[in-house]
Amino acid sequence: INETFYGKTTNWNQVCNGGLVCAALAIYEKQQNRAQKIIDNALSTNKTCMQTIYSPTGNYPEGYGYWSYGTGYEVLMLSALESTVHSDSGLSKVTGFDKTAEWLLYMAGPNGAFSFGDNGSTMTPMLATWYFADKYNNPSLVFNDLYVLENSNYVWHDRLLPMVLAFASRIDLNNISKPSRSVWAGEGASPVVLIRNGWNWDESDTYLAIKGGAGNVSHGHLDGGSFIYDYNGVRWADDIGPQTYATAEKTFAELGWGNFWSRGQNAKRWTCVRLNNLYHNTITANDALHTVGGVARITEVIDKADEKGAVVDISENLSSHLSKAVRTIKLQNNKDLIVSDDITTTSSLP
């Protein structure tokens, strides 16, 4: 087994450990020593990964679709351990893990998911949401899943689909309430403020999603300070989503550009229009790339009766060109979008 995933703090640790532990438990009676080693390795390496990903508030650094992938295998592993040895060794108690499904809930607006990083905007049902709804007795966590399943032609091609029954069988699907809050704010490597006014899935719903963070996280883009906005049934501000991996890797190989996944300041990765800041609705100065390791910090969450939004300090991302770049993005009266940028140059203008 290629064991490099043990040292990762990304979805790869979760996916590999999750699959291996389930397999180890299946053969435990016949291969006890080998199976136990696999389980022990998972328990000793997965906790650090979970702490990095979910702490402190549960928002997943790699975004909407990768939550499904990484967290899906995570909950399979935890469920398999709980149902066989009756303990997940405290992994499910990692700070922020109990909040992560609520982050996912607010990551979707009436016109699709918040497609930051290497993620698309298509909403999909997800195995892990059913685990959380069951474990924490919070059926509203599958509110979005039920909408997609009941109101679209979506076909769930997920190979893990049958496992949903283990959780869904204990959830009263006739008693799914709408989420109660309109603002969800989370910290971490990819901090966000998510505002959803209305859960009717019609033109009365308004949605504003705001992102901070840095570009050098796994599957990250140079998108600190960007946002999406849904109003009156239209997505007026959007994120155009990921670059197709196969196409990018093929092009990089043909041009001799090296590894598409390198995330240094001068990496060719940032020449892809979908990945750099010039093609995200954030602040750009002098047509230059953001500082890849610079962090866009959410310094204020606005949650008032007539105003909801956030203040994002993007100064680190633009420090080579601006001494200050602070963006305020907010909804007034639950519908009108206001974006204001407070910018100071590094030198006096002529």
For each residue, the residues with C-beta under 8 A, 3 or more apart:
1: 20
2: 5
3: 6 41
4: 7 8
5: 2 8 12 13 15 16 17
6: 3 13 17 41 45
7: 4 45
8: 4 5 12 13 49
9: 13 48 49 52 53
10: 13 14 49 53 62 70 218
11: 14 15 62 66 69 70 73 218
12: 5 8 15 16
13: 5 6 8 9 10 16 17 45 46 49
14: 10 11 17 18 46 49 50 53 70 71 73 74 77
15: 5 11 12 18 19 69 70 73
16: 5 12 13 19 20
17: 5 6 13 14 20 21 41 42 45 46 49 73 77
18: 14 15 21 22 72 73 74 76 77
19: 15 16 22 23 73
20: 1 16 17 23 24 38 42
21: 17 18 24 25 38 39 42 77 80 81
22: 18 19 25 26 76 77 80
23: 19 20 26 27 38
24: 20 21 27 28 31 34 35 36 38 39
25: 21 22 28 35 39 80 81 84
26: 22 23
27: 23 24 30 31 34 35
28: 24 25 31 32 35 36 84
29: 32
30: 27
31: 24 27 28 34 35
32: 28 29 35 36
33: 36 37
34: 24 27 31 37 38
35: 24 25 27 28 31 32 38 39
36: 24 28 32 33 39 40
37: 33 34 40 41
38: 20 21 23 24 34 35 41 42
39: 21 24 25 35 36 42 43 81
40: 36 37 43 44
41: 3 6 17 37 38 44 45
42: 17 20 21 38 39 45 46 77
43: 39 40 46 47 89 91
44: 40 41 47
45: 6 7 13 17 41 42 48 49
46: 13 14 17 42 43 49 50 74 77 91
47: 43 44 50 51 90 91 94
48: 9 45 51 52
49: 8 9 10 13 14 17 45 46 52 53
50: 14 46 47 53 54 55 74 91 94 97
51: 47 48 54 55 94 95
52: 9 48 49 55 189
53: 9 10 14 49 50 60 61 70
54: 50 51 58 60 94 95 96 97 99 100 188
55: 50 51 52 94 95 96 188
56: 95 96 187 188
57: 96 99 103 185 186 187 188
58: 54 96 97 98 99 100 101 102 103 186 188
59: 100 103 186 187 188 190 191 192
60: 53 54 63 64 66 67 70 71 100 103 104 190
61: 53 188 189 190 213 217 218 220
62: 10 11 66 67 70 117 118 119 190 217 218 219 220
63: 60 66 67 114 115 116 117 118 119 190 219
64: 60 67 68 104 107 108 113 114 115 116 119
65: 68 69 113 118 119 120 124
66: 11 60 62 63 69 70 117 118 119 219
67: 60 62 63 64 70 71 100 103 104 107 126 128
68: 64 65 71 72 124 126 127 128
69: 11 15 65 66 72 73
70: 10 11 14 15 53 60 62 66 67 73 74
71: 14 60 67 68 74 75 100 126 128
72: 18 68 69 75 76 126 127 128 160
73: 11 14 15 17 18 19 69 70 76 77
74: 14 18 46 50 70 71 77 78 128
75: 71 72 78 79 127 128 131 132
76: 18 22 72 73 79 80 127 160 163
77: 14 17 18 21 22 42 46 73 74 80 81 88
78: 74 75 81 82 88 91 92 131
79: 75 76 82 83 131 166
80: 21 22 25 76 77 83 84
81: 21 25 39 77 78 84 85 87 88 89
82: 78 79 85 86 87 88
83: 79 80 86
84: 25 28 80 81
85: 81 82
86: 82 83
87: 81 82
88: 77 78 81 82 91 92
89: 43 81
90: 47 93 94
91: 43 46 47 50 78 88 94 97
92: 78 88 97 98 135
93: 90 97
94: 47 50 51 54 55 90 91 97
95: 51 54 55 56
96: 54 55 56 57 58 99 100 188
97: 50 54 58 91 92 93 94 100
98: 58 92 132 136
99: 54 57 58 96 102 103 186
100: 54 58 59 60 67 71 96 97 103 104 132
101: 58 104 105 128 129 132 133 136 138 141
102: 58 99 105 106 141 179 184
103: 57 58 59 60 67 99 100 106 107 184 186 192 194
104: 60 64 67 100 101 107 108 126 129 144
105: 101 102 108 129 140 141 143 144 179 184
106: 102 103 179 184 194 196
107: 64 67 103 104 113 114 192 194 209
108: 64 104 105 112 113 114 123 144
109: 112 113 114 196 205 207 209 228 230 235
110: 198 201 202 205 207 230 233
111: 121 207 230 233 234 235
112: 108 109 115 121 122 123 235
113: 64 65 107 108 109 119 120 121 122 123
114: 63 64 107 108 109 121 192 194 209 211 228 239
115: 63 64 112 119 120 121 228 238 239 240 241 242
116: 63 64 119 190 192 211 221 223 226 239
117: 62 63 66 190 217 219 220 221 223 242
118: 62 63 65 66 219 220 221 242 243
119: 62 63 64 65 66 113 115 116 219 241 242
120: 65 113 115 241 242
121: 111 112 113 114 115 238 239 241
122: 112 113
123: 108 112 113 144 148
124: 65 68 148 154 156 158
125: 129 145 148 149 154 156 158
126: 67 68 71 72 104 129 130 145
127: 68 72 75 76 130 131 158 160 161 163 164
128: 67 68 71 72 74 75 101 131 132
129: 101 104 105 125 126 132 133 141 142 144 145
130: 126 127 133 134 142 145 164 167 168 171
131: 75 78 79 127 128 134 135 167
132: 75 98 100 101 128 129 135 136 138 141
133: 101 129 130 136 137 138 139 140 141 142 167 171
134: 130 131 137 167 168 170 171
135: 92 131 132
136: 98 101 132 133 141
137: 133 134
138: 101 132 133 141
139: 133 142 171 172 173 175 176 177
140: 105 133 143 176 177 178 179 180
141: 101 102 105 129 132 133 136 138
142: 129 130 133 139 145 146 171 176
143: 105 140 146 147 176 177 178 179 199
144: 104 105 108 123 129 147 148
145: 125 126 129 130 142 148 149
146: 142 143 149 150 173 176
147: 143 144 150 151 201
148: 123 124 125 144 145 151 152 154
149: 125 145 146 152 154 156
150: 146 147
151: 147 148 201
152: 148 149
153:
154: 124 125 148 149
155:
156: 124 125 149 161
157:
158: 124 125 127 161
159:
160: 72 76 127 163 164
161: 127 156 158 164
162: 165
163: 76 127 160 166
164: 127 130 160 161 167 168
165: 162 168 169
166: 79 163 169
167: 130 131 133 134 164 170 171
168: 130 134 164 165 171 173
169: 165 166
170: 134 167
171: 130 133 134 139 142 167 168
172: 139 175 176
173: 139 146 168 176
174:
175: 139 172
176: 139 140 142 143 146 172 173
177: 139 140 143 180
178: 140 143 199
179: 102 105 106 140 143 196 199
180: 140 177
181: 184
182: 195 196 197 308
183: 193 194 195 301 303 308
184: 102 103 105 106 181 192 193 194 195 196
185: 57 191 192 193 194 298 301 303 310
186: 57 58 59 99 103 191 192
187: 56 57 59 191 298
188: 54 55 56 57 58 59 61 96 191
189: 52 61 213 214 217
190: 59 60 61 62 63 116 117 211 212 213 217 220
191: 59 185 186 187 188 211 212 213 297 298
192: 59 103 107 114 116 184 185 186 209 210 211 212 298
193: 183 184 185 209 210 298 301 309 310
194: 103 106 107 114 183 184 185 208 209 210
195: 182 183 184 206 207 208 209 210 308 309 331
196: 106 109 179 182 184 199 205 206 207
197: 182 205 206 207 308 331 334 335
198: 110 204 205 206
199: 143 178 179 196 205
200: 204 205
201: 110 147 151 205
202: 110 205 233
203: 232 233
204: 198 200
205: 109 110 196 197 198 199 200 201 202 230
206: 195 196 197 198 230 231 331 334 335
207: 109 110 111 195 196 197 228 229 230 231
208: 194 195 227 228 229 230 308 309 329 330 331 337
209: 107 109 114 192 193 194 195 227 228
210: 192 193 194 195 226 227 298 309 310 312 329
211: 114 116 190 191 192 223 224 225 226 227 296
212: 190 191 192 224 225 295 296 297 298 312
213: 61 189 190 191 217 220 223 224 295 296
214: 189 217 220 224 292 293 294 295 296 317
215: 220 221 222 223 224 263 270 277 290 292 293 294
216: 220 263 264 292 293
217: 61 62 117 189 190 213 214 220
218: 10 11 61 62
219: 62 63 66 117 118 119
220: 61 62 117 118 190 213 214 215 216 217 223 263
221: 116 117 118 215 274 275 276 280
222: 215 270 275 276 277 280 282 289 290 292 317
223: 116 117 211 213 215 220 226 239 277 280 282
224: 211 212 213 214 215 277 282 290 294 295 296 312 314 317
225: 211 212 282 283 296 312 314 317 325 327
226: 116 210 211 223 239 280 281 282
227: 208 209 210 211 237 281 329 339
228: 109 114 115 207 208 209 235 237 238 239
229: 207 208 235 236 237 337
230: 109 110 111 205 206 207 208 233 234 235 236
231: 206 207 234 236 335 337
232: 203
233: 110 111 202 203 230
234: 111 230 231
235: 109 111 112 228 229 230 238
236: 229 230 231 337
237: 227 228 229 281 337
238: 115 121 228 235 281
239: 114 115 116 121 223 226 228 280 281
240: 115 274 279
241: 115 119 120 121 274
242: 115 117 118 119 120 245 274
243: 118 247 248 272 274 275
244: 247 248
245: 242 248 249 260
246: 249 250
247: 243 244 250 251
248: 243 244 245 251 252 260 272
249: 245 246 252 253 260
250: 246 247 253 254
251: 247 248 254 255 257
252: 248 249 255 257 258 259 260 268
253: 249 250 256 257
254: 250 251
255: 251 252
256: 253
257: 251 252 253 260 268
258: 252 262 268
259: 252 262
260: 245 248 249 252 257 268 269
261: 269
262: 258 259 267 268 269
263: 215 216 220 267 269 292
264: 216 267 292
265: 289 291 292 293
266:
267: 262 263 264 270 292
268: 252 257 258 260 262 271
269: 260 261 262 263 272 275
270: 215 222 267 275 276 289 292
271: 268 276
272: 243 248 269 275 276
273: 276 278 279
274: 221 240 241 242 243 279
275: 221 222 243 269 270 272 279
276: 221 222 270 271 272 273 279 280 289 290
277: 215 222 223 224 280 282 284 289 290 317
278: 273 284 287 289
279: 240 273 274 275 276
280: 221 222 223 226 239 276 277
281: 226 227 237 238 239
282: 222 223 224 225 226 277 290 296 314 317 327
283: 225 314 318 325 327 341 343
284: 277 278 287 288 290
285: 288 318 321 322 325
286: 321
287: 278 284
288: 284 285 320 321
289: 222 265 270 276 277 278 292
290: 215 222 224 276 277 282 284 294 314 317 318
291: 265 294 316 317 318 319 320
292: 214 215 216 222 263 264 265 267 270 289
293: 214 215 216 265
294: 214 215 224 290 291 314 316 317 318 319
295: 212 213 214 224 316 317
296: 211 212 213 214 224 225 282 312 313 314 316 317
297: 191 212 312 313 316
298: 185 187 191 192 193 210 212 301 310 311 312 313
299: 311 312 313 326
300: 310 311
301: 183 185 193 298 310
302: 307 308 309 310 311 328 330
303: 183 185 308
304: 307 308
305:
306: 332 333 334
307: 302 304 330 331 332
308: 182 183 195 197 208 302 303 304 330 331 334
309: 193 195 208 210 302 328 329 330 331 338
310: 185 193 210 298 300 301 302 328 329 330
311: 298 299 300 302 326 327 328
312: 210 212 224 225 296 297 298 299 326 327 328 329
313: 296 297 298 299 316 325 326
314: 224 225 282 283 290 294 296 317 318 325 326 327
315: 318 319 322 323 324 325 326
316: 291 294 295 296 297 313 319
317: 214 222 224 225 277 282 290 291 294 295 296 314 325
318: 283 285 290 291 294 314 315 321 322 325
319: 291 294 315 316 322 323
320: 288 291
321: 285 286 288 318 345 346
322: 285 315 318 319 325 343 344 345 346
323: 315 319 344 345 346
324: 315 342 343 344
325: 225 283 285 313 314 315 317 318 322 341 342 343 344
326: 299 311 312 313 314 315 341 342 343
327: 225 282 283 311 312 314 339 340 341 342
328: 302 309 310 311 312 338 339 340 341 342
329: 208 210 227 309 310 312 337 338 339
330: 208 302 307 308 309 310 337 338
331: 195 197 206 208 307 308 309 334 335 336 337 338
332: 306 307 335 336 338
333: 306 336
334: 197 206 306 308 331
335: 197 206 231 331 332
336: 331 332 333
337: 208 229 231 236 237 329 330 331
338: 309 328 329 330 331 332
339: 227 327 328 329
340: 327 328
341: 283 325 326 327 328
342: 324 325 326 327 328
343: 283 322 324 325 326
344: 322 323 324 325
345: 321 322 323 348 349
346: 321 322 323
347:
348: 345
349: 345
350:
